[in-house]
């Protein structure tokens, strides 16, 4: 028998857990499973966790030294919107960070496929982790004390959005 345990990126904690489990299994029975303790980054590299890391192309500013793309953990994305013909990613950080992306909202949706994101209107792609409330015409997103009201399309996206939210909340 093999047991794989994934812990946050703290090797000291990982080794401590491994020692406690070894002692437990040795004391409890003669069967001692092979223990494998991985940090989240190690588990991601080994394929034990679904990939959450996404790279987005960035719009170039006048300064040539700016990076052409950015790599983020998908959980850092609060929501993505199209505003004035630009795709803007709003990040879930203490400061109100925004990134101007050089791709369509459809491309963002494809890059985030399989992650807890859903279109709620033609111009918005939201991270389901941050849904606070859903109303007839809008959804409220919340990160720390920051609330954002995003429109909820009554026809085209509402049904798919509500189904995705229900699946996410039930853990499917």
C-alpha positions, -999 to +999 in steps of 0.1 A: +000+000+000+012+035-008+000+067+008+006+101-009+001+132+011+003+167-003+012+196+020+018+233+014+053+243+002+070+238+035+095+209+035+100+210+073+063+204+078+063+177+051+092+158+069+075+162+103+042+147+090+061+119+073+079+110+107+046+111+126+029+088+101+058+063+100+056+061+138+018+057+138+019+029+112+047+011+130+029+012+163-006+004+149+002-026+128+029-047+111+018-033+077+037-001+070+027+016+038+052+034+016+047+071+025+053+098-001+050+133+011+050+160-015+048+198-013+022+214-035+048+226-061+064+191-061+030+175-065+022+198-094+054+189-111+047+152-107+012+155-120-006+147-087-024+180-087-043+195-117-022+223-132-034+257-122-005+277-137-015+297-168+005+320-191-011+350-207+003+372-234+005+408-223+000+440-242+033+458-248+037+492-233+062+517-248+089+503-226+105+474-245+118+458-213+083+449-202+076+411-203+057+398-233+037+373-211+030+366-175+026+333-157+000+332-129-016+307-106-052+308-118-064+313-082-048+348-083-073+359-110-104+376-095-121+381-129-114+390-165-134+416-184-135+432-218-135+470-214-132+495-243-120+467-266-092+456-242-091+424-221-082+432-185-074+406-158-083+418-123-061+401-098-071+389-063-044+407-044-044+433-017-038+461-041-062+464-070-038+449-097-049+448-133-031+433-163-039+443-199-039+410-219-032+405-256-058+379-263-095+376-266-119+366-237-125+334-256-088+326-256-087+333-218-116+309-214-097+283-234-065+288-213-085+284-181-104+253-193-109+228-165-104+254-138-132+271-118-139+299-142-172+306-161-185+333-184-214+352-169-218+376-198-203+385-231-177+407-214-169+388-182-151+356-172-152+351-134-134+329-109-160+309-091-140+309-059-149+345-054-186+344-060-203+359-030-240+362-042-259+357-073-289+379-082-312+380-112-292+404-132-257+404-116-233+384-095-213+398-066-177+388-063-158+393-031-121+392-023-112+403+013-133+434+017-135+442-020-169+437-037-174+438-075-207+436-092-206+419-126-235+416-150-252+382-154-265+377-189-302+367-187-302+346-218-270+334-233-247+327-203-269+325-172-278+288-175-242+276-181-229+300-154-254+287-128-246+250-137-209+257-134-214+274-101-235+245-088-209+219-099-181+240-083-200+244-050-208+207-048-172+198-054-176+181-088 
